[in-house]
Amino acid sequence: MTGSQEKFDKAIWKVVSRIASGRVMAYGEVARAAGYPRHARMVSKAMARSAEPLPWYRVVRSDRTLAFKVGSDAHNRQRSLLEKEGIQFVDGKVVLVDSGDDKDLDELLWGPD
């Protein structure tokens, strides 16, 4: 692994590992939060390279659909894991339910100041 790839991967892993239970982020949002805008297509490959388990199922497409073919084992597993965390779906898309949590995205990702 090259130094720049390792740096990218670690940044992605950090963001994905901090996605709170019951929340999702799109691939592009993960890339931007990690400091790599316009690298959304590389996010899933970085997640796959992680030796540590990541909450991969909390990462979805920008239109809030799941990235796997509907009805596939991977799709069903991702949907099941998200539903266990309280995520709801309407017409195959994630519907975010207001948790009453007023933390902004920076605090959710990086912690309190």
C-alpha positions as CSV (number, residue, x, y, z in Angstrom):
1,M,0.0,0.0,0.0
2,T,1.3,3.4,-0.9
3,G,1.6,6.2,1.6
4,S,-1.1,8.3,0.0
5,Q,-3.4,5.3,-0.2
6,E,-2.8,4.4,3.5
7,K,-3.5,8.1,4.5
8,F,-6.7,8.1,2.5
9,D,-7.8,4.7,3.9
10,K,-7.2,5.8,7.5
11,A,-9.2,9.0,7.0
12,I,-12.1,7.0,5.5
13,W,-12.0,4.4,8.3
14,K,-12.0,7.2,10.9
15,V,-15.1,8.8,9.5
16,V,-17.0,5.5,8.9
17,S,-16.2,4.3,12.4
18,R,-17.7,7.4,13.9
19,I,-21.1,7.2,12.1
20,A,-23.5,6.9,15.0
21,S,-25.9,4.0,15.4
22,G,-29.2,4.9,13.6
23,R,-27.5,7.3,11.2
24,V,-26.2,6.9,7.7
25,M,-23.8,8.8,5.4
26,A,-23.5,8.7,1.6
27,Y,-20.2,7.7,0.1
28,G,-19.6,11.3,-1.1
29,E,-20.3,12.6,2.4
30,V,-17.8,10.2,3.9
31,A,-15.2,11.3,1.3
32,R,-15.8,15.0,2.0
33,A,-15.7,14.5,5.8
34,A,-12.4,12.7,5.4
35,G,-11.0,15.6,3.5
36,Y,-11.2,13.9,0.0
37,P,-14.1,15.5,-1.9
38,R,-14.8,13.9,-5.2
39,H,-13.5,10.6,-4.1
40,A,-16.8,8.9,-3.3
41,R,-16.1,6.0,-5.7
42,M,-13.0,5.0,-3.7
43,V,-14.7,4.9,-0.3
44,S,-16.0,1.3,-0.5
45,K,-12.6,0.0,-1.6
46,A,-11.0,1.7,1.4
47,M,-13.6,0.2,3.7
48,A,-12.9,-3.2,2.3
49,R,-9.2,-2.8,3.1
50,S,-9.8,-2.2,6.8
51,A,-8.5,-5.0,9.1
52,E,-10.8,-3.8,11.8
53,P,-14.6,-4.2,11.4
54,L,-16.4,-1.0,10.3
55,P,-20.1,-0.2,10.4
56,W,-20.1,-0.5,6.6
57,Y,-23.8,-0.8,6.5
58,R,-24.2,2.8,7.6
59,V,-22.8,4.0,4.2
60,V,-25.4,4.4,1.4
61,R,-25.7,6.0,-2.0
62,S,-26.3,9.7,-2.3
63,D,-30.0,9.1,-3.1
64,R,-30.2,7.2,0.2
65,T,-30.7,3.7,-1.4
66,L,-28.5,0.8,-0.6
67,A,-25.6,0.0,-2.9
68,F,-26.5,-3.6,-3.4
69,K,-28.9,-5.2,-5.8
70,V,-32.4,-5.4,-4.3
71,G,-33.1,-8.9,-3.0
72,S,-29.4,-9.9,-2.8
73,D,-28.0,-11.3,0.4
74,A,-25.8,-8.2,0.8
75,H,-28.8,-5.9,0.3
76,N,-30.9,-7.9,2.8
77,R,-28.2,-7.9,5.4
78,Q,-27.5,-4.2,5.1
79,R,-31.2,-3.4,5.4
80,S,-31.6,-5.7,8.3
81,L,-28.7,-4.2,10.2
82,L,-30.0,-0.7,9.6
83,E,-33.5,-1.6,10.6
84,K,-32.2,-3.0,13.9
85,E,-30.7,0.5,14.6
86,G,-34.1,2.1,13.9
87,I,-33.6,3.2,10.3
88,Q,-36.8,3.1,8.3
89,F,-37.3,2.7,4.6
90,V,-39.8,4.2,2.2
91,D,-39.8,3.0,-1.4
92,G,-36.3,1.5,-0.8
93,K,-34.8,4.7,0.5
94,V,-33.5,5.4,4.0
95,V,-35.8,7.8,5.9
96,L,-34.0,9.6,8.7
97,V,-36.1,9.9,11.8
98,D,-35.5,12.9,14.0
99,S,-33.8,11.6,17.1
100,G,-34.1,14.8,19.0
101,D,-30.3,14.9,18.9
102,D,-29.3,18.5,17.9
103,K,-25.6,17.8,17.5
104,D,-24.1,19.1,14.3
105,L,-22.3,16.9,11.8
106,D,-18.8,18.1,12.9
107,E,-19.6,17.1,16.5
108,L,-20.9,13.7,15.5
109,L,-17.8,13.0,13.4
110,W,-15.1,14.6,15.5
111,G,-16.5,14.8,19.0
112,P,-17.1,17.8,21.2
113,D,-14.6,20.8,20.9
